[in-house]
Amino acid sequence: MDNTFISVLTGNDHHGVDVTKVAIALRAAVIVSSFEHQEGSFVYDGNRCDPANLGWRFVQYYGAPPISELFEGKWDQELEATYHDAASAEHWYRHEKDWG
């Protein structure tokens, strides 16, 4: 069964455990606090910005890079872009939920 809709709706990864996604979550847990929050339509305290939930979004955009490169920081810019995109998605989810 394809759970893409549930993943998009909740911000959770319902596609199962994947080594690349776990590596992304571990890297994000280390560096996400250094990311500067953007002004405007971004919500950073939502489920979508949780490091554990960034992996599936990252893989959709950039594929599955070598895990060693993730830990070396070679994909940190892409990870930051994914984080901000998740914050934007969280904003619009809350907007639709509250004001729909």
LUMLO-175491 format. One record per atom (N, C-alpha, C, O): residue number from 1; residue in three letters; atom name; y, z, x. Coordinates in nm, 3 decimals. Last residue first. Layout:
BEGIN
<site NUM ALA CA <Y Z X>>,
...
//
This chain:
BEGIN
<site 100 GLY N <2.667 0.656 -0.868>>,
<site 100 GLY CA <2.592 0.542 -0.914>>,
<site 100 GLY C <2.650 0.465 -1.020>>,
<site 100 GLY O <2.592 0.367 -1.065>>,
<site 99 TRP N <2.753 0.893 -0.768>>,
<site 99 TRP CA <2.847 0.818 -0.849>>,
<site 99 TRP C <2.786 0.696 -0.916>>,
<site 99 TRP O <2.844 0.640 -1.009>>,
<site 98 ASP N <2.538 1.015 -0.635>>,
<site 98 ASP CA <2.638 1.098 -0.703>>,
<site 98 ASP C <2.725 1.021 -0.800>>,
<site 98 ASP O <2.765 1.074 -0.903>>,
<site 97 LYS N <2.387 0.799 -0.542>>,
<site 97 LYS CA <2.320 0.907 -0.611>>,
<site 97 LYS C <2.421 0.989 -0.695>>,
<site 97 LYS O <2.393 1.026 -0.809>>,
<site 96 GLU N <2.579 0.644 -0.413>>,
<site 96 GLU CA <2.509 0.589 -0.529>>,
<site 96 GLU C <2.443 0.700 -0.611>>,
<site 96 GLU O <2.444 0.696 -0.734>>,
<site 95 HIS N <2.651 0.828 -0.210>>,
<site 95 HIS CA <2.751 0.771 -0.301>>,
<site 95 HIS C <2.684 0.720 -0.428>>,
<site 95 HIS O <2.730 0.750 -0.539>>,
<site 94 ARG N <2.412 0.871 -0.077>>,
<site 94 ARG CA <2.474 0.982 -0.150>>,
<site 94 ARG C <2.579 0.931 -0.249>>,
<site 94 ARG O <2.593 0.985 -0.359>>,
<site 93 TYR N <2.373 0.611 0.027>>,
<site 93 TYR CA <2.272 0.673 -0.060>>,
<site 93 TYR C <2.335 0.784 -0.142>>,
<site 93 TYR O <2.315 0.791 -0.263>>,
<site 92 TRP N <2.597 0.585 0.186>>,
<site 92 TRP CA <2.585 0.501 0.067>>,
<site 92 TRP C <2.478 0.552 -0.027>>,
<site 92 TRP O <2.490 0.538 -0.149>>,
<site 91 HIS N <2.543 0.782 0.384>>,
<site 91 HIS CA <2.666 0.785 0.305>>,
<site 91 HIS C <2.649 0.707 0.175>>,
<site 91 HIS O <2.681 0.757 0.068>>,
<site 90 GLU N <2.301 0.687 0.489>>,
<site 90 GLU CA <2.304 0.817 0.421>>,
<site 90 GLU C <2.429 0.829 0.334>>,
<site 90 GLU O <2.422 0.880 0.222>>,
<site 89 ALA N <2.389 0.454 0.610>>,
<site 89 ALA CA <2.293 0.444 0.499>>,
<site 89 ALA C <2.292 0.574 0.419>>,
<site 89 ALA O <2.283 0.572 0.296>>,
<site 88 SER N <2.546 0.569 0.809>>,
<site 88 SER CA <2.608 0.483 0.709>>,
<site 88 SER C <2.518 0.471 0.586>>,
<site 88 SER O <2.565 0.477 0.472>>,
<site 87 ALA N <2.349 0.697 0.956>>,
<site 87 ALA CA <2.456 0.777 0.894>>,
<site 87 ALA C <2.530 0.697 0.787>>,
<site 87 ALA O <2.570 0.753 0.685>>,
<site 86 ALA N <2.205 0.476 1.046>>,
<site 86 ALA CA <2.140 0.574 0.958>>,
<site 86 ALA C <2.243 0.660 0.886>>,
<site 86 ALA O <2.226 0.692 0.768>>,
<site 85 ASP N <2.398 0.366 1.212>>,
<site 85 ASP CA <2.353 0.290 1.095>>,
<site 85 ASP C <2.283 0.383 0.995>>,
<site 85 ASP O <2.302 0.369 0.874>>,
<site 84 HIS N <2.409 0.564 1.407>>,
<site 84 HIS CA <2.527 0.539 1.324>>,
<site 84 HIS C <2.490 0.459 1.198>>,
<site 84 HIS O <2.545 0.483 1.091>>,
<site 83 TYR N <2.146 0.535 1.509>>,
<site 83 TYR CA <2.192 0.664 1.456>>,
<site 83 TYR C <2.312 0.643 1.364>>,
<site 83 TYR O <2.316 0.700 1.255>>,
<site 82 THR N <2.151 0.275 1.607>>,
<site 82 THR CA <2.059 0.309 1.499>>,
<site 82 THR C <2.102 0.438 1.431>>,
<site 82 THR O <2.095 0.449 1.308>>,
<site 81 ALA N <2.334 0.309 1.814>>,
<site 81 ALA CA <2.366 0.218 1.704>>,
<site 81 ALA C <2.278 0.246 1.582>>,
<site 81 ALA O <2.324 0.243 1.468>>,
<site 80 GLU N <2.180 0.479 1.977>>,
<site 80 GLU CA <2.305 0.527 1.918>>,
<site 80 GLU C <2.347 0.438 1.801>>,
<site 80 GLU O <2.392 0.490 1.698>>,
<site 79 LEU N <1.976 0.304 2.045>>,
<site 79 LEU CA <1.943 0.424 1.971>>,
<site 79 LEU C <2.069 0.483 1.905>>,
<site 79 LEU O <2.064 0.531 1.792>>,
<site 78 GLU N <2.117 0.120 2.192>>,
<site 78 GLU CA <2.053 0.075 2.069>>,
<site 78 GLU C <2.016 0.195 1.981>>,
<site 78 GLU O <2.024 0.188 1.859>>,
<site 77 GLN N <2.185 0.284 2.405>>,
<site 77 GLN CA <2.290 0.221 2.323>>,
<site 77 GLN C <2.234 0.175 2.189>>,
<site 77 GLN O <2.299 0.190 2.086>>,
<site 76 ASP N <1.931 0.355 2.511>>,
<site 76 ASP CA <2.017 0.457 2.450>>,
<site 76 ASP C <2.128 0.397 2.364>>,
<site 76 ASP O <2.162 0.453 2.260>>,
<site 75 TRP N <1.745 0.215 2.647>>,
<site 75 TRP CA <1.765 0.177 2.507>>,
<site 75 TRP C <1.857 0.275 2.436>>,
<site 75 TRP O <1.861 0.278 2.313>>,
<site 74 LYS N <1.713 0.328 2.896>>,
<site 74 LYS CA <1.753 0.187 2.890>>,
<site 74 LYS C <1.784 0.139 2.748>>,
<site 74 LYS O <1.843 0.033 2.730>>,
<site 73 GLY N <1.622 0.582 2.943>>,
<site 73 GLY CA <1.756 0.566 2.885>>,
<site 73 GLY C <1.802 0.423 2.873>>,
<site 73 GLY O <1.919 0.398 2.841>>,
<site 72 GLU N <1.368 0.638 3.013>>,
<site 72 GLU CA <1.461 0.613 3.124>>,
<site 72 GLU C <1.604 0.593 3.074>>,
<site 72 GLU O <1.697 0.587 3.154>>,
<site 71 PHE N <1.238 0.645 2.770>>,
<site 71 PHE CA <1.264 0.772 2.839>>,
<site 71 PHE C <1.357 0.758 2.959>>,
<site 71 PHE O <1.418 0.856 3.001>>,
<site 70 LEU N <1.231 0.367 2.719>>,
<site 70 LEU CA <1.298 0.459 2.627>>,
<site 70 LEU C <1.335 0.588 2.698>>,
<site 70 LEU O <1.448 0.635 2.688>>,
<site 69 GLU N <1.075 0.274 2.929>>,
<site 69 GLU CA <1.216 0.234 2.922>>,
<site 69 GLU C <1.296 0.324 2.827>>,
<site 69 GLU O <1.413 0.353 2.850>>,
<site 68 SER N <0.828 0.381 2.857>>,
<site 68 SER CA <0.890 0.425 2.982>>,
<site 68 SER C <1.039 0.390 2.983>>,
<site 68 SER O <1.120 0.468 3.033>>,
<site 67 ILE N <0.768 0.236 2.627>>,
<site 67 ILE CA <0.801 0.377 2.616>>,
<site 67 ILE C <0.870 0.428 2.742>>,
<site 67 ILE O <0.961 0.511 2.734>>,
<site 66 PRO N <0.905 -0.084 2.569>>,
<site 66 PRO CA <0.814 0.000 2.648>>,
<site 66 PRO C <0.861 0.146 2.646>>,
<site 66 PRO O <0.980 0.174 2.661>>,
<site 65 PRO N <1.009 -0.128 2.222>>,
<site 65 PRO CA <1.026 -0.143 2.367>>,
<site 65 PRO C <0.924 -0.057 2.442>>,
<site 65 PRO O <0.864 0.034 2.384>>,
<site 64 ALA N <0.951 -0.277 1.943>>,
<site 64 ALA CA <0.892 -0.162 2.011>>,
<site 64 ALA C <0.903 -0.181 2.163>>,
<site 64 ALA O <0.816 -0.242 2.224>>,
<site 63 GLY N <1.245 -0.382 1.760>>,
<site 63 GLY CA <1.106 -0.393 1.801>>,
<site 63 GLY C <1.060 -0.267 1.872>>,
<site 63 GLY O <1.124 -0.162 1.862>>,
<site 62 TYR N <1.498 -0.343 1.662>>,
<site 62 TYR CA <1.483 -0.380 1.803>>,
<site 62 TYR C <1.339 -0.401 1.848>>,
<site 62 TYR O <1.315 -0.436 1.963>>,
<site 61 TYR N <1.490 -0.287 1.381>>,
<site 61 TYR CA <1.599 -0.362 1.442>>,
<site 61 TYR C <1.564 -0.421 1.578>>,
<site 61 TYR O <1.598 -0.536 1.607>>,
<site 60 GLN N <1.252 -0.147 1.336>>,
<site 60 GLN CA <1.287 -0.260 1.249>>,
<site 60 GLN C <1.393 -0.348 1.315>>,
<site 60 GLN O <1.386 -0.470 1.306>>,
<site 59 VAL N <1.272 0.056 1.526>>,
<site 59 VAL CA <1.170 -0.047 1.544>>,
<site 59 VAL C <1.198 -0.168 1.455>>,
<site 59 VAL O <1.172 -0.281 1.496>>,
<site 58 PHE N <1.478 0.211 1.407>>,
<site 58 PHE CA <1.496 0.151 1.539>>,
<site 58 PHE C <1.399 0.035 1.558>>,
<site 58 PHE O <1.439 -0.072 1.601>>,
<site 57 ARG N <1.347 0.299 1.177>>,
<site 57 ARG CA <1.467 0.216 1.164>>,
<site 57 ARG C <1.491 0.141 1.295>>,
<site 57 ARG O <1.522 0.022 1.294>>,
<site 56 TRP N <1.142 0.455 1.282>>,
<site 56 TRP CA <1.107 0.338 1.200>>,
<site 56 TRP C <1.225 0.244 1.185>>,
<site 56 TRP O <1.207 0.122 1.182>>,
<site 55 GLY N <1.299 0.653 1.429>>,
<site 55 GLY CA <1.205 0.561 1.491>>,
<site 55 GLY C <1.175 0.437 1.409>>,
<site 55 GLY O <1.181 0.326 1.461>>,
<site 54 LEU N <1.446 0.837 1.287>>,
<site 54 LEU CA <1.516 0.723 1.347>>,
<site 54 LEU C <1.421 0.615 1.398>>,
<site 54 LEU O <1.460 0.499 1.409>>,
<site 53 ASN N <1.324 1.065 1.201>>,
<site 53 ASN CA <1.333 0.955 1.107>>,
<site 53 ASN C <1.408 0.834 1.162>>,
<site 53 ASN O <1.430 0.737 1.089>>,
<site 52 ALA N <1.343 1.255 1.397>>,
<site 52 ALA CA <1.208 1.215 1.354>>,
<site 52 ALA C <1.210 1.094 1.262>>,
<site 52 ALA O <1.108 1.028 1.245>>,
<site 51 PRO N <1.622 1.301 1.411>>,
<site 51 PRO CA <1.554 1.223 1.515>>,
<site 51 PRO C <1.414 1.175 1.474>>,
<site 51 PRO O <1.372 1.066 1.513>>,
<site 50 ASP N <1.798 1.248 1.114>>,
<site 50 ASP CA <1.704 1.336 1.182>>,
<site 50 ASP C <1.629 1.252 1.287>>,
<site 50 ASP O <1.578 1.145 1.256>>,
<site 49 CYS N <1.941 1.075 0.962>>,
<site 49 CYS CA <1.986 1.095 1.100>>,
<site 49 CYS C <1.898 1.192 1.178>>,
<site 49 CYS O <1.921 1.215 1.297>>,
<site 48 ARG N <1.830 1.090 0.708>>,
<site 48 ARG CA <1.819 0.964 0.781>>,
<site 48 ARG C <1.858 0.978 0.928>>,
<site 48 ARG O <1.811 0.900 1.012>>,
<site 47 ASN N <1.905 1.339 0.608>>,
<site 47 ASN CA <1.767 1.317 0.652>>,
<site 47 ASN C <1.753 1.192 0.737>>,
<site 47 ASN O <1.670 1.188 0.828>>,
<site 46 GLY N <2.244 1.415 0.712>>,
<site 46 GLY CA <2.138 1.378 0.620>>,
<site 46 GLY C <2.004 1.355 0.688>>,
<site 46 GLY O <1.994 1.351 0.811>>,
<site 45 ASP N <2.469 1.453 0.858>>,
<site 45 ASP CA <2.383 1.569 0.836>>,
<site 45 ASP C <2.268 1.541 0.740>>,
<site 45 ASP O <2.202 1.633 0.693>>,
<site 44 TYR N <2.637 1.236 0.879>>,
<site 44 TYR CA <2.546 1.263 0.991>>,
<site 44 TYR C <2.451 1.380 0.967>>,
<site 44 TYR O <2.362 1.405 1.048>>,
<site 43 VAL N <2.762 0.978 0.711>>,
<site 43 VAL CA <2.716 1.115 0.685>>,
<site 43 VAL C <2.607 1.145 0.787>>,
<site 43 VAL O <2.499 1.087 0.783>>,
<site 42 PHE N <3.037 0.760 0.694>>,
<site 42 PHE CA <2.919 0.803 0.769>>,
<site 42 PHE C <2.888 0.948 0.732>>,
<site 42 PHE O <2.978 1.031 0.722>>,
<site 41 SER N <3.286 0.603 0.648>>,
<site 41 SER CA <3.170 0.610 0.559>>,
<site 41 SER C <3.041 0.642 0.633>>,
<site 41 SER O <2.948 0.562 0.635>>,
<site 40 GLY N <3.497 0.771 0.873>>,
<site 40 GLY CA <3.482 0.680 0.761>>,
<site 40 GLY C <3.355 0.707 0.682>>,
<site 40 GLY O <3.322 0.822 0.653>>,
<site 39 GLU N <3.432 0.794 1.225>>,
<site 39 GLU CA <3.509 0.829 1.105>>,
<site 39 GLU C <3.478 0.729 0.995>>,
<site 39 GLU O <3.438 0.616 1.021>>,
<site 38 GLN N <3.139 0.882 1.408>>,
<site 38 GLN CA <3.240 0.786 1.369>>,
<site 38 GLN C <3.308 0.832 1.240>>,
<site 38 GLN O <3.248 0.901 1.157>>,
<site 37 HIS N <3.057 1.120 1.656>>,
<site 37 HIS CA <3.051 1.077 1.517>>,
<site 37 HIS C <3.167 0.985 1.485>>,
<site 37 HIS O <3.280 1.008 1.529>>,
<site 36 GLU N <2.915 1.056 1.965>>,
<site 36 GLU CA <3.038 1.087 1.894>>,
<site 36 GLU C <3.029 1.034 1.751>>,
<site 36 GLU O <2.997 0.917 1.729>>,
<site 35 PHE N <2.622 1.195 2.095>>,
<site 35 PHE CA <2.684 1.083 2.026>>,
<site 35 PHE C <2.808 1.130 1.951>>,
<site 35 PHE O <2.805 1.232 1.882>>,
<site 34 SER N <2.495 1.414 2.191>>,
<site 34 SER CA <2.603 1.359 2.274>>,
<site 34 SER C <2.675 1.242 2.208>>,
<site 34 SER O <2.777 1.195 2.258>>,
<site 33 SER N <2.289 1.467 2.022>>,
<site 33 SER CA <2.404 1.559 2.018>>,
<site 33 SER C <2.521 1.509 2.103>>,
<site 33 SER O <2.633 1.557 2.088>>,
<site 32 VAL N <2.094 1.280 2.092>>,
<site 32 VAL CA <2.174 1.258 1.972>>,
<site 32 VAL C <2.297 1.350 1.965>>,
<site 32 VAL O <2.399 1.312 1.908>>,
<site 31 ILE N <1.927 1.329 2.313>>,
<site 31 ILE CA <2.059 1.269 2.335>>,
<site 31 ILE C <2.149 1.260 2.212>>,
<site 31 ILE O <2.268 1.235 2.226>>,
<site 30 VAL N <1.689 1.460 2.235>>,
<site 30 VAL CA <1.757 1.499 2.358>>,
<site 30 VAL C <1.901 1.450 2.361>>,
<site 30 VAL O <1.990 1.523 2.405>>,
<site 29 ALA N <1.606 1.334 2.006>>,
<site 29 ALA CA <1.626 1.479 2.001>>,
<site 29 ALA C <1.704 1.529 2.123>>,
<site 29 ALA O <1.776 1.628 2.115>>,
<site 28 ALA N <1.566 1.075 2.103>>,
<site 28 ALA CA <1.680 1.103 2.015>>,
<site 28 ALA C <1.710 1.253 2.010>>,
<site 28 ALA O <1.826 1.293 2.011>>,
<site 27 ARG N <1.325 1.110 2.243>>,
<site 27 ARG CA <1.447 1.071 2.315>>,
<site 27 ARG C <1.572 1.104 2.232>>,
<site 27 ARG O <1.670 1.156 2.285>>,
<site 26 LEU N <1.158 1.174 2.025>>,
<site 26 LEU CA <1.174 1.267 2.138>>,
<site 26 LEU C <1.301 1.237 2.217>>,
<site 26 LEU O <1.375 1.328 2.254>>,
<site 25 ALA N <1.180 0.942 1.867>>,
<site 25 ALA CA <1.220 1.072 1.813>>,
<site 25 ALA C <1.243 1.174 1.925>>,
<site 25 ALA O <1.339 1.251 1.920>>,
<site 24 ILE N <1.072 0.755 2.043>>,
<site 24 ILE CA <1.211 0.742 2.000>>,
<site 24 ILE C <1.261 0.874 1.946>>,
<site 24 ILE O <1.373 0.915 1.977>>,
<site 23 ALA N <0.809 0.849 2.055>>,
<site 23 ALA CA <0.891 0.845 2.177>>,
<site 23 ALA C <1.039 0.835 2.143>>,
<site 23 ALA O <1.123 0.900 2.206>>,
<site 22 VAL N <0.734 0.803 1.790>>,
<site 22 VAL CA <0.735 0.941 1.843>>,
<site 22 VAL C <0.821 0.948 1.968>>,
<site 22 VAL O <0.898 1.042 1.986>>,
<site 21 LYS N <0.747 0.526 1.784>>,
<site 21 LYS CA <0.835 0.604 1.699>>,
<site 21 LYS C <0.845 0.749 1.744>>,
<site 21 LYS O <0.951 0.810 1.736>>,
<site 20 THR N <0.541 0.466 1.967>>,
<site 20 THR CA <0.679 0.425 1.995>>,
<site 20 THR C <0.777 0.506 1.912>>,
<site 20 THR O <0.879 0.551 1.964>>,
<site 19 VAL N <0.314 0.566 1.835>>,
<site 19 VAL CA <0.354 0.623 1.963>>,
<site 19 VAL C <0.499 0.588 1.996>>,
<site 19 VAL O <0.573 0.672 2.048>>,
<site 18 ASP N <0.322 0.647 1.496>>,
<site 18 ASP CA <0.321 0.538 1.593>>,
<site 18 ASP C <0.378 0.595 1.723>>,
<site 18 ASP O <0.479 0.666 1.721>>,
<site 17 VAL N <0.206 0.746 1.181>>,
<site 17 VAL CA <0.241 0.784 1.318>>,
<site 17 VAL C <0.225 0.664 1.410>>,
<site 17 VAL O <0.127 0.590 1.402>>,
<site 16 GLY N <0.332 0.593 0.875>>,
<site 16 GLY CA <0.235 0.655 0.962>>,
<site 16 GLY C <0.287 0.678 1.103>>,
<site 16 GLY O <0.397 0.636 1.139>>,
<site 15 HIS N <0.519 0.506 0.700>>,
<site 15 HIS CA <0.429 0.405 0.754>>,
<site 15 HIS C <0.328 0.463 0.853>>,
<site 15 HIS O <0.247 0.389 0.908>>,
<site 14 HIS N <0.724 0.652 0.603>>,
<site 14 HIS CA <0.597 0.662 0.531>>,
<site 14 HIS C <0.495 0.562 0.582>>,
<site 14 HIS O <0.395 0.535 0.515>>,
<site 13 ASP N <0.982 0.820 0.724>>,
<site 13 ASP CA <0.889 0.716 0.767>>,
<site 13 ASP C <0.756 0.737 0.698>>,
<site 13 ASP O <0.683 0.830 0.731>>,
<site 12 ASN N <1.269 0.875 0.511>>,
<site 12 ASN CA <1.150 0.919 0.585>>,
<site 12 ASN C <1.065 0.799 0.624>>,
<site 12 ASN O <1.075 0.692 0.564>>,
<site 11 GLY N <1.464 0.791 0.346>>,
<site 11 GLY CA <1.499 0.801 0.487>>,
<site 11 GLY C <1.383 0.849 0.572>>,
<site 11 GLY O <1.398 0.862 0.694>>,
<site 10 THR N <1.416 0.743 0.077>>,
<site 10 THR CA <1.419 0.882 0.125>>,
<site 10 THR C <1.469 0.897 0.268>>,
<site 10 THR O <1.512 1.005 0.307>>,
<site 9 LEU N <1.440 0.461 0.045>>,
<site 9 LEU CA <1.496 0.554 -0.052>>,
<site 9 LEU C <1.514 0.694 0.006>>,
<site 9 LEU O <1.618 0.756 -0.014>>,
<site 8 VAL N <1.298 0.352 0.258>>,
<site 8 VAL CA <1.440 0.323 0.244>>,
<site 8 VAL C <1.505 0.426 0.153>>,
<site 8 VAL O <1.615 0.473 0.182>>,
<site 7 SER N <1.040 0.452 0.202>>,
<site 7 SER CA <1.105 0.479 0.331>>,
<site 7 SER C <1.255 0.460 0.321>>,
<site 7 SER O <1.332 0.542 0.369>>,
<site 6 ILE N <0.990 0.342 -0.050>>,
<site 6 ILE CA <0.998 0.488 -0.036>>,
<site 6 ILE C <1.067 0.524 0.095>>,
<site 6 ILE O <1.146 0.619 0.098>>,
<site 5 PHE N <0.981 0.069 0.021>>,
<site 5 PHE CA <1.080 0.118 -0.074>>,
<site 5 PHE C <1.099 0.269 -0.061>>,
<site 5 PHE O <1.212 0.317 -0.060>>,
<site 4 THR N <0.758 0.062 0.194>>,
<site 4 THR CA <0.892 0.032 0.244>>,
<site 4 THR C <0.998 0.087 0.151>>,
<site 4 THR O <1.096 0.145 0.197>>,
<site 3 ASN N <0.487 0.103 0.162>>,
<site 3 ASN CA <0.578 0.210 0.122>>,
<site 3 ASN C <0.719 0.186 0.173>>,
<site 3 ASN O <0.794 0.282 0.192>>,
<site 2 ASP N <0.221 -0.081 0.055>>,
<site 2 ASP CA <0.345 -0.090 0.130>>,
<site 2 ASP C <0.444 0.013 0.077>>,
<site 2 ASP O <0.480 0.010 -0.041>>,
<site 1 MET N <-0.118 0.000 0.084>>,
<site 1 MET CA <0.000 0.000 0.000>>,
<site 1 MET C <0.124 0.000 0.088>>,
<site 1 MET O <0.131 0.075 0.186>>,
//
